[in-house]
Amino acid sequence: MAITREVREISSDVYWVGVRDWDRKFFDKLVPLPEGTTYNAYLVQGEDKTALVDTVNPGFEKELEEKIRQVTDPEGLDYLIMNHAEPDHANGLSHMVSLAGDAEILATKKGKDMALSLYDLPEEKFHVVEGGDTLDLGDKILEFIEAPWLHWPETMFTYYREEGVLFPSDFFGAHVATPKLYADEFGEDVLKRAKDYFGEIMMPFRPRAKRALDKLEEYEVNTIAPSHGVIYRNPEKILEAHRSWTGAELDEKVLIPYVSMWGSTAEMVHVLRETIASEVDAVPFEVSSQNLNNLAGELVDSAGVVFGTPTVLAGPHPQIIYTATLAKKLNPPTKYFGIVESHGWAGGAVRELSKLVEGTSGELLGAVDVKGSPEEGDLERVIELGEEIAEKVK
Ligand code: FEO
């Protein structure tokens, strides 16, 4: 018995044929996905030709096929557009090629090379496109927009001219599996999801993201249909958010990722928070109990970061090592750093964390290391660090 799965028309003759992955727990094994994710694929049906924009993650190929069948025979697809070669959007190409034997795969030159190295696809199926190239479906024109390094080198956008629908692949995405198809159905919280996602996926490439946003100024964009999360049919808010996240202005905010074993570090973080919060925003982030995807979102606009850790076996607590390493790799725009540390008999965490902070765009303002429980003089040093960083981020 055929299963009828949800297919939605999002614009004239444009269908969402994506899938929801409710159970995905991690992405790239880097950050948790507490709400799963979606792999959005779109069918654009023209008078003469039909194109599929992106495919789905391994394991969802049959679901994609079933959804396409509700609109048209997949065997008759003319074009398979690959905006991005990562497996969550391109792995399904092999299945689609096995169905649609005459379809061409449209991708950038780098996209073609990457797809051939990752998947078992016939080279002759590929047609390389460049920014500004168009595809005529009869009554619809699709235009390809160069947008490399979002977040792989080969990425591009596809733009449906007549209706102003942008298919930006991963850009503007959010990791959330939800029955709500549109951002306006999901509610304001969508911007928080999008910000966490931006921090995880796009923040390391902020200059590229800014360049792509500048390029989009030339286009009338009425709908943004990304590869993850919800669709924006009133895209001004999400565009404005991305302009802010890629801009030079940061929030007057200090993020405090910390972990405490016996309470000394937590006591210092408490005093630090009180000091900072009297001047600017202070956001403590207890790393053993909070999701690191939220940390990525907080890093997007925090002008200051203070790590708090005990020394464990001559170095920072391993959870703080991972957090600081991840934060460094995500290349946040943080301007000022600080460290508070407690140890039982010998320190070591400050030295190692200082090395991790080196090479970021930020300046390490100071470190407070404390033996045993913090005493009044120790907490005065914490207050001094808090006052200094609060003053700097203002
Ligand atoms: Fe959603 Fe970069 O793949």
Boltz pocket constraint, residues with backbone or C-beta under 6 A from the ligand:
constraints:
  - pocket:
      binder: B
      contacts: [[A, 84], [A, 86], [A, 88], [A, 89], [A, 150], [A, 151], [A, 170], [A, 227], [A, 228]]
      max_distance: 6.0
